[in-house]
């Protein structure tokens, strides 16, 4: 923490946006809150390190990133706040909870969104917001913030930031390309718009690579199934309880794995979770049916003096959107 005159501030080093001075008091208090700090130990992808070594990035990085993106593009402070806190209700291992709890959804991975309002209103966040004159119920209503959230396949700050981080984490694109994407983006009529078709279409295709290979790929389905089985078994055995799922990845693993020496079945589940091999998609002989949410985007761009979607110009993209909007279904055979 540094002091700018009478105002406290932090220098924040972000992988995507670089070095940034943050000195907005409500933002600083929220960043320092338990709810945001917890996200430092929540893996953005779930439990991907054994499957894609070196790719780990956290919900905290993404949450601050969404705030920074909105700030850079001049969003109102309320929308910046909403962006910062939009992921605080994520469980340990992010969307893995949708593969564990009965109220989860593999196809939609929507548990975090469904639980968001309840989590925030029962946390310390409303007190921080009230201190600075903000109404928590207004801030948690995404309908108030069109830059932050939009339904697929439209763009939004959440989707932009997690994809830019994904490009880096999975080596789909580097910082130079990300810089070009940000330079080609603008905000018009509370919408994210690319300067031209080529920029919009190029970004959409990169996003598609992320989706097919990582967000909804078979490796992700395997990871979520193995992780879900490990966590569900631990819940059934009483090694953890539901409240533990809303702590951190490391705390959950620590509580569960204290039981490894005495539980051979748990040890096998843990070994499988950390095995990046040993599976195939086999509709004729399978052990598990697994779904993954699939994501595809149709960005707006300026074209011939008008604002159009990529699919209005590149008609083949309509079929890609139709195909990639459906959840991916895998019939997985596991073997040693």
N, C-alpha and C positions, 0 to 999 in steps of 0.2 A: 504494500500500500504506500502511495506517495501523497504528498500534500501540494495541491495547486493553489497557492494563496491560502484561503480559508477552506478550500474544498478538497476532500479526499478523492483519490483516483487510483486506478490500477493500470499498469501497462500489460495488456493481454496479448500473448503470442498465439495466433491462430494459424493452423496449417493452410487454410484456404485464403483468408483475407489479410494475413500478415500481422504486423505489429499495430495494435490499436490502443488508444487511450480511452478508458471508460471512466467517466466522472459523473454520470447521472445517479444521484443518491438512491432512488428507488431500485434501479438496476443493480447497484452495488450491494444493497441489502438483500435483494433476492438471490444474487449470485452466492452470497455468503450464508444463505439459509441452509438448514439441514436438507430441505427438499431438493435443492439444486446440487448441493455437495454430494448427496447420495448417488447422483447420476454419474459421478466420476468412476464408480465401480459397477456400472451397468454397461455391458457390451452392447454396442449398437446392433450387431447382427445376431446375437444370441450366445453362441459358443463356437466361434469360427476358427480359432487359432489352430487346432489340430488339422483342419481341412484347408485353410489358407494362411499359412504361417506369415506373421508380420502384418496382417491386415487389421488388427484390432484397433477400433476407435470407439469412443464412448458416447452415451446419451448426453453427457455434460458438454462435450465438444460440439455436438450437433445443436443442442439447445442454445448455447451461447452463439453459435454460428447463425442460427435463424434470427436471433436478435440483431446481430451485426449486419446481416444482409438487409433486414428491414430498416435499420438505422441508416445504412449507406444509401438506400434508395428513398429516403425521406418519408418513411411511414410515420404516422402519428405515434406519440409516446405510448398510448394505450395499446396499440398494435405491436409495438416493440416489446412491451411487457408480456402480452399474450404469447408472442413468439418465444420468449425466454422460458416461460413456464409450461409450454404446450405438451411437454413429454414427462412431467414430474410424476404422473401416475403409472409409469411403466414399472412392471415387476422386475425382479432379477431376471437376467437373460432375455430382456425385452419381450419379443412376441412368443417366446417359448410357453408362456402361460396359456396361450390359446391351444396348446397341445397337452395341457395338464388338467385344467379346470373344466367342469361340465358347461359352464357359462361361456367358455371361449369358443372361437370359431377358426378352424384351420383355413377355411376358404377366404375369410374376410380379415383375419388377424385384428379383430376389432375390440378385444377386451379392454385395452388401454383407453380407447376413446369412450367406451361405455362407462368406464369407472372414473373418468377424468373429473367430472364435476363433484362427485362425492368425495374423491380423494382431496381435491384442492380445498373444498369448503370445510373439511375436517382437519386441515393442516395449519401450519403457522403462516401461510401465505396471505390469507385475508387480513390478518393483523398488520402485516407489512404494507399491504396495499392501502388499508385505511389510514395508516400513518401519513401517507402522501396524498390522500384525498381521492383514491381510486376505489371504485365499487367492484368487489370480487365477482359478483354475479354478472356484471357487464363484461369483465375481462375474460371470463371463461366461456362466453357465448361466441363461438367461432363465426356465427352469422354477422357479427359486427366487424369482422376483419377479413375482407376479401383478398388482400394480398397474402395473408398468412395461410389460409386454408381454402381449398377448392376441391370439388369432386374430380376424380380422374375422368377423362384424360387431360383436364386443364392443368396449367401450371400454378404453383403457389410457392411461397417462400420455404415452407417445410420441404417440399419435393425438390426444389432447386438445391437447397443446402445439402440434403442427404445424398443427392446424386453427385454433387461436386466432391464431397468427402469420399463417396464410393469410387469415383474415378481415381482418386489418389490411392486409397487403401488397396484396391485391386489392380492398380497399374493399368487402368483403361485409358487414362489421359493424364498428362502432367500439368504442372503449374502454368506453363505458358498457354496451353490450350484453355485451361480454366480461366485465366486472365482474359483471353479473347472472348470467351462466352459471356463473362460479366460485362465486358466493354460493349458487347453487342446487345445487351439487355437494356430495356427502359421500362418505365411505368407510365401507362396512359389510361385514363378513365378507370383507375384502380384495378388495372390488369397488367400482367407481365407480358411484354411484347418485345420480340426481337426486331432488330433494325432491318433485316432482310430475310428472304426465304432460305438462302443457303445456310445462314447461321442457325436458323430455327430447325431446319431439317437435319443438319449435322448434329446438333445437340440431341434431337429426338432419337437419332440412330445410335448415338453413344449411350443414351439412357436405355435403349433396347438391349444393348450388349450387357449392361449391368443386370437388367431384369432376367434375361434368358440364362445367363451364366451364374448369377449370384442370388438375386432376390427370389427367383422362382425356379432355380435349377435343381436337379436331382440331389446334388450335394447338400443343398439347404434343406430339402425334404428329409434326407437321411439324418442330418444334424438335429433338426427339430424333433424327429421321431425318437431318436436315441436319447436326446435330452429330456423330452417329455416323459419317456418311460422311466428314466432315472429319477426324475423329480416326483412323478406319480407314485412310484414304489416307495420312495422316502416318506411321502405324505401318508400313504397307507400303513406304513410300519410305525409311524409316529416319530420318526427321526427329525422331522420338521413339521411345522403347522402352517396354515394358510398365511398367517401374519408374517412368517419368515420370508415368504415370497416377495414381500415389499420392503426387504432390507437390501442387501447387495449380493452380487454374484459370489464373492469370496466368503461372505458370512454363511450363505446357504451351503456352499461346498464344504466349508469347515464343519458345520453341524452334521451334515450327512456322512462325510467321510471318516468321522470319528468312529463310525460303526463298521468300517470295512473289514477289520481283522476278524470280526465275529459273524460276518454275514457274507457267505460265498456268492449268493445271488446278487447282492448289491455290488460286490467286487467285480462280477462279470458285467453288470450294467455300466459301471464306471470304465472298465477296460474298453467296452464297445464304443462308448461315447468318445473316447480318445483315439479311436482307430479310424483313420481317414480312408481305409480300404474296406474290402469285404462286403460289397453290395452290387446289385444291378437292378435295372428296371426290367421286370420279367412278368408280363401279363399272364403267362401260362403256368407259372409256379411262383407264388409270392407269399411273403410272411406278413406284410403290412400294406394297407392302402393309406396313402398320405397325400394331403393336399397342401399346396402353397399358394398364397395370394400372388397374383400376377399384376404387374403395373406397366402401363404404357402411356405415353404423353402425346398430345396434339397441340404443340405450342402455337400461339398467335405470332404473326409477323406482319410487317409492312410490305405490301406488294402492289406495285402499280398504283401507288397512292391510296391504297385501301388497307384496312386491317383484316387479315384473313388467317385461318388456321392452315397448318401444313397440309392437312387432308383435303382442303379446298383447292390446293394447287397441285399436289402430288396425289392423284386419286388412288394410287396403289396403297397409300398409307391408311386408307379407310379399312381395307381388309386386314392390315397389320393390327390396327386398333381393335377390330372385332375379335381377331384371333388371340391377341395377347391380353385382352381384358378378362378372359375367362380364367378362373383358378386352374392351376396345373395339377393334374392327378397322376400319381406315381404308384405303381404296384411293385413293391420292392422285395427282392429276395436277398436275405442276408446270409453270408457264408464266411467261414474262417479263412 
